[in-house]
Amino acid sequence: MSHVLIIDDDQRVLAANEAALASGGYTTSAASTADDARRALLASTPDLVIVEPMVPGPYDGLGLVRQIAADHPKLPIIVLTHADEHLSAALRVAQDRDGGWIPAQRYMEKPVNPEVVRDEVDHVLQELHGTHS
């Protein structure tokens, strides 16, 4: 059974995605701040991370995603965000400082149906490992 860490400070989104993933046979854990995410990743490395990079913490924009990817280079990441609603025009341009590279397998703009999130988790894990469970 694959384990997914969901990092999001919107409790409704978090609960809906946890329920959809559980119905697909996944186990989940949750973090609602960058510090909670760091502690969760130190305690146990999941099979995949779903991250809203705009959670409270020391990172601007996609900094949390880049930090997770740097610390866990083989860990698949799905970005699920509404960051563009919160970033200034200057910060959105700064996000592209590396030519648009985001260290994630998927980038999805909220709102996203939880079943679609589960399907994307299925697809990412199948691409990387051949199957989930």
C-alpha positions in Angstrom: 0.0 0.0 0.0 1.5 3.3 -1.0 1.7 6.2 1.4 1.0 9.8 0.3 1.9 12.9 2.4 -0.6 15.8 1.7 0.7 19.3 2.5 -2.1 21.8 2.5 -3.5 24.4 5.0 -7.0 24.2 3.6 -8.6 21.6 5.8 -11.5 21.0 3.4 -9.2 20.3 0.5 -7.0 18.1 2.8 -10.0 16.0 4.0 -11.5 15.6 0.6 -8.1 14.4 -0.9 -7.5 12.1 2.0 -10.9 10.5 1.5 -10.4 10.1 -2.2 -6.9 8.6 -1.7 -8.2 6.2 1.0 -10.9 5.0 -1.4 -8.2 4.2 -3.9 -6.3 2.1 -1.4 -3.7 4.7 -0.2 -2.6 5.6 3.3 -2.1 9.2 3.9 -0.6 11.6 6.4 -1.0 15.4 6.5 0.9 18.6 7.2 -0.5 22.1 7.2 2.7 24.1 7.5 6.2 24.0 6.0 7.5 23.0 9.4 5.0 20.2 9.8 6.0 19.0 6.3 9.7 19.0 7.2 9.0 17.0 10.4 6.8 14.5 8.6 9.5 14.0 5.9 12.2 13.5 8.5 10.1 10.9 10.4 9.2 8.8 7.3 9.6 9.2 3.5 6.2 8.7 1.8 5.9 7.3 -1.7 4.5 10.6 -3.1 3.9 14.1 -1.8 1.0 16.4 -2.8 1.9 19.9 -1.9 0.3 23.3 -1.8 3.4 25.5 -1.7 1.6 28.4 -0.2 1.3 26.9 3.3 2.6 29.0 6.2 6.3 28.8 6.5 9.6 30.3 5.4 9.2 29.8 1.7 8.0 32.1 -1.1 6.1 30.7 -4.0 7.5 27.3 -5.1 10.3 27.4 -2.6 8.8 24.6 -0.5 8.5 22.4 -3.6 12.1 23.1 -4.5 13.3 22.3 -1.0 11.4 19.0 -0.8 12.9 18.1 -4.2 16.4 19.0 -3.1 16.1 17.0 0.1 14.4 14.0 -1.5 15.4 13.9 -5.2 13.7 10.6 -6.0 10.4 11.5 -4.2 7.6 12.2 -6.7 5.7 15.5 -6.1 2.3 16.7 -7.3 1.8 20.5 -6.9 -1.8 21.3 -6.1 -2.1 25.1 -5.7 -3.8 28.4 -6.2 -0.5 30.2 -5.9 -1.1 32.5 -8.8 -3.9 34.1 -6.8 -1.5 35.1 -4.1 1.8 35.9 -5.9 2.5 39.3 -7.1 3.4 39.8 -10.8 7.1 40.2 -9.8 7.1 37.0 -7.7 5.4 35.1 -10.5 8.2 36.2 -12.9 10.8 35.3 -10.3 9.4 31.7 -10.2 10.5 31.4 -13.8 14.2 32.3 -13.0 15.2 28.7 -13.8 13.6 28.6 -17.1 10.2 27.3 -15.8 11.5 24.1 -14.3 9.4 23.0 -11.4 10.7 19.8 -9.7 7.3 18.1 -9.8 5.7 15.4 -11.9 2.4 17.3 -12.0 1.3 20.9 -11.5 -2.4 21.5 -11.0 -4.3 24.7 -10.3 -7.0 24.5 -7.7 -9.8 23.7 -7.5 -9.3 20.1 -8.5 -11.8 17.3 -8.0 -10.4 14.9 -5.4 -11.0 11.9 -7.7 -8.8 13.7 -10.3 -6.1 14.1 -7.7 -6.3 10.4 -6.9 -6.1 9.5 -10.6 -3.0 11.7 -11.0 -1.4 9.9 -8.0 -2.2 6.6 -9.6 -0.6 7.7 -12.9 2.5 9.2 -11.3 3.1 6.1 -9.2 2.4 3.8 -12.2 4.9 5.8 -14.3 7.6 5.6 -11.7 7.1 2.1 -10.2 4.8 0.2 -12.5 1.9 0.1 -10.0 0.5 1.3 -6.7 -0.5 -0.5 -3.5 
